[in-house]
Amino acid sequence: SQELEQSPQSLIVQEGKNLTINCTSSKTLYGLYWYKQKYGEGLIFLMMLQKGGEEKSHEKITAKLDEKKQQSSLHITASQPSHAGIYLCGAENYGGSQGNLIFGKGTKLSVKP
Amino acid sequence: DGGITQSPKYLFRKEGQNVTLSCEQNLNHDAMYWYRQDPGQGLRLIYYSQIVNDFQKGDIAEGYSVSREKKESFPLTVTSAQKNPTAFYLCASSTLYRGRGQPQHFGDGTRLSIL
C-alpha cells in the first residue's frame, strides 16, 4: 500500500526565517495536495500538484513536485506567526478509488515572534 | 457561501451509547468522506460515498456506520462497538465529474470524547 512520510515532524522557526517541509511517497504520485490545519479546526486546501517538475506559489508559500513524482516540498519564505499550524500532504491513493486520498502524519510548525 | 458544515463541534458519549455526527455540504459535490484524526496518526479514512445510497468502507470502518440518503448529507454514527471513539472527526467532500485531481474540502470537525 502507498504511504506518505513527512519530515520534519515538527519545526520551530524564528519569524522571518525560511523553512521547508518534505513529503515522500512510497509510490508514484498521481496528485499531491498540501493542506494547512490550525489546532482543533478543519483542513484548508493550499495547493495541488500533478505533473513532474511542477511548481506552484501562493503568497509566500511554494510547493514543488519532483520529476520522478515521488517527493514534494513546501517552502515558506519569510515566515510569519500566521503560518503556524500543521501542514499535511495528501495523495491520490495508488490503485484506490477515484478521489480517495491518503495523508501524511503532518508537520507541526511554530513561528516565534 | 458554499461549504461543509459539521455539527456538533463537541460531543460526549456515554458507555454503550451510539452517537451521530452530522455533515452537510452545499457545494454540489458527488463524493463525501469521513476521517478520524488522532494525535500523531494523521488522517485515517472511515467511510466514503461517491453517489447517493452507496458507500464504501475505508481503512478503519469497524464500529462506525454511515448513510447517504441525500447528496448533501453524510452522517456518521459512532456505535457502542467502537471501543476507542475519542478522536477528532473530519468530514470532507469533493467533485468527481472532472476525473482525478480534484481537492477535498473539509468541515471544521467534531471532537468526540467519552464521559
Chai-1 contact restraints between the chains, C-beta under 6 A:
chainA,res_idxA,chainB,res_idxB,connection_type,confidence,min_distance_angstrom,max_distance_angstrom,comment,restraint_id
A,G31,B,R100,contact,1.0,0.0,6.0,A-B,restraint_1
A,G31,B,G101,contact,1.0,0.0,6.0,A-B,restraint_2
A,Y33,B,P103,contact,1.0,0.0,6.0,A-B,restraint_3
A,E41,B,D108,contact,1.0,0.0,6.0,A-B,restraint_4
A,G42,B,F106,contact,1.0,0.0,6.0,A-B,restraint_5
A,G42,B,G107,contact,1.0,0.0,6.0,A-B,restraint_6
A,G42,B,D108,contact,1.0,0.0,6.0,A-B,restraint_7
A,G42,B,G109,contact,1.0,0.0,6.0,A-B,restraint_8
A,L43,B,F106,contact,1.0,0.0,6.0,A-B,restraint_9
A,F45,B,P103,contact,1.0,0.0,6.0,A-B,restraint_10
A,M48,B,P103,contact,1.0,0.0,6.0,A-B,restraint_11
A,Q50,B,G101,contact,1.0,0.0,6.0,A-B,restraint_12
A,E92,B,R100,contact,1.0,0.0,6.0,A-B,restraint_13
A,Q98,B,R100,contact,1.0,0.0,6.0,A-B,restraint_14
A,G99,B,A31,contact,1.0,0.0,6.0,A-B,restraint_15
A,G99,B,S94,contact,1.0,0.0,6.0,A-B,restraint_16
A,G99,B,L96,contact,1.0,0.0,6.0,A-B,restraint_17
A,F103,B,G42,contact,1.0,0.0,6.0,A-B,restraint_18
A,F103,B,L43,contact,1.0,0.0,6.0,A-B,restraint_19
A,K105,B,G42,contact,1.0,0.0,6.0,A-B,restraint_20
A,G106,B,G42,contact,1.0,0.0,6.0,A-B,restraint_21
